[in-house]
């Protein structure tokens, strides 16, 4: 098994769940874990899951992070693998990985990651088939963006939204530190606004249920979200600025929830027009932490709203590193159980709720897995949220 890509509130639990399921129904199966994702596979850095580890595997459900480490490695990006010292010049990373699996006597590979991780697993599985290797590859969908096609709910996404809302409470409390405060809460989500929308909804629900004194700064209207911006929903900055200016004048502050993918195309276009290099990762994705969409949004609105102070904060690392909540734990348990059962019968694919098959939990064919599933901004829970916030 290996975990790869960014963290999500499911990796530790998924590892624990796989170990528990194998120990339950196939205790004689030897399990090894490649450390730090595909990097460990390429370099042969693995550890055996001992009886002592099996005995305490259930403890992993209570933690975030990954007990076996992560990395972002794409086996088809030869140049990057060479640059990082994972393979030598002239070597094919897919061949190196296949040979390592063969040497280790691996018959089943469990990958726990997002679309990039499982896409890489699909590349590896295809290479192995072409070259006569017998290997079953079973992936688990991990991404807090909840943007894997055709999977309805990715592991860890519910928890990330819940944790992002907890983060928002404390950040928004900063409004009382300065008059005319603009608070920008930037939420992870490169292509999909699902996490931003779900985080804003969780925060809004908390506000509605909180017992505010309704006195000066301690009021529901002051603590609530005032706008939610996602990549899939176009907006007019000038019109929004007018609406938000009224809120600033009335409430003495404005709170924005912004997806890190919102406005990226405009930012990249501006950078390229200015002759600046756009930083990208090994998968070709724009490195959003370096582009900094939250700061861009803050600049767009600060002057128009007459903000005396601007605070931009990102909840991503806080949210993605959490231990899974009860809803995610239940989903993880279902998925790891099916993953092991599928592996033992030699069925490859990614385990998830198949939206194109009536949300059936099944092993989805690798060729149907893709990233960048857009959030549907017309779903009722989101349109209801916008209406309640006055943004509809």
C-alpha positions, 0 to 999 in steps of 0.5 A: 500500500501507499498514500500519495498527493496532498494530505486529507482527513482519511489517509491514516484511517484508510491505512488502518482500515485496510490493515484491519480488513486483511487481518480479519479475513486474510491474516496470512497475507503479507502487507508492506507499505511503501514510504512516501508514496511513489517515491518509496516505490521507486527507491524500494523504501518499504516496511512490513506491517508486523503483527504488532502493528496489526494489533494496534491498527485501529488506533490510526482512525483517530489521527490525521496525516499519513503514518507511511508518508506522502509525496507528489510523484508522477511516474510518467514525468520522467524528467521530474523523477530524474531531477529528484533522484528517484530514477537514473538518467535513461530509466523509465519510472514505470519500468523501475516501479514494476521491477520493484513490485516484482522483486518485492513479490507484490500481487496487490497494490493499494493506492490511497490518493486523489485523481493524480495518484489514481491516474498514476496507478492506472498508468502503472497498471496499464504498463504492467499489463502490457509487459506481462506483470500480474498485479491487481491495483485497487485505489481509494479516492482521497481529496478534500476537493471532492472533485474525482469523476465519477465519485460522489463523495471523496474520503475526507472531504466532509471532515475538511469542510467541518474543520474549515468552518471551525477555523473560520470561527476563530479567524472571523473573531478577528473582526473585533480587532479593528474597525472596517475589517475585511476578512478573506478566508481562502479555502482549498479547491483548485478546480472545484468550489465544493469545499469552499461551498461546504465550508461556508455552509457549515459555518453559516449553520453554526452561526444560525445555531450559536447563542449570540448576545446580539450586542455590538460585535457579538451578533450573528450578522457580524460573524456570518459569511457575507459572500462565497466565491467559487470557480464555477460561478461567475460574478461581477466584481463591481456589483459585488463590491457595491453590495458588500460596501453596504454590509461594511457600512452597516456591520463594520466588517465583511467576511468572504469565503473564497476558493483558491481556484476562483479567479486563477485564470485572470491572475495567470493571464495577468502574470503572463501578460506581464512576462512573469513565470507562472510556478507549476508543480510536476503535474503541471498545476499552477502552484496556488500558494505562490500565486496567492488568489486570496491576496488578489481578491483582497486587493480587488475589494479592499479599496472599494469597500473602504476597508481599514484593515485586511486579513487573508487566512488559509484554512487548507493545512489546518483542515486537510490534516485533521482526523476524520469525523464520524461521517468520513469514518463510516465511508472509509470503513465501507470503502476499505472493506470493499477494497480488500474484498476486491483485491482478493478476487483480483478486481482492479479499479478505484473504490467509490460511490459511482454517480453514473451507476446510481451512486452504487459503492463499487470498484470503478474502472480506472479509465473512467477516473478523472480529476477536475469534476466541477462543483454544481453551483445550482444544487439547492443547498448552495443556492439556499445558502447564497439566498440567505447570505443575500448573494443570490 
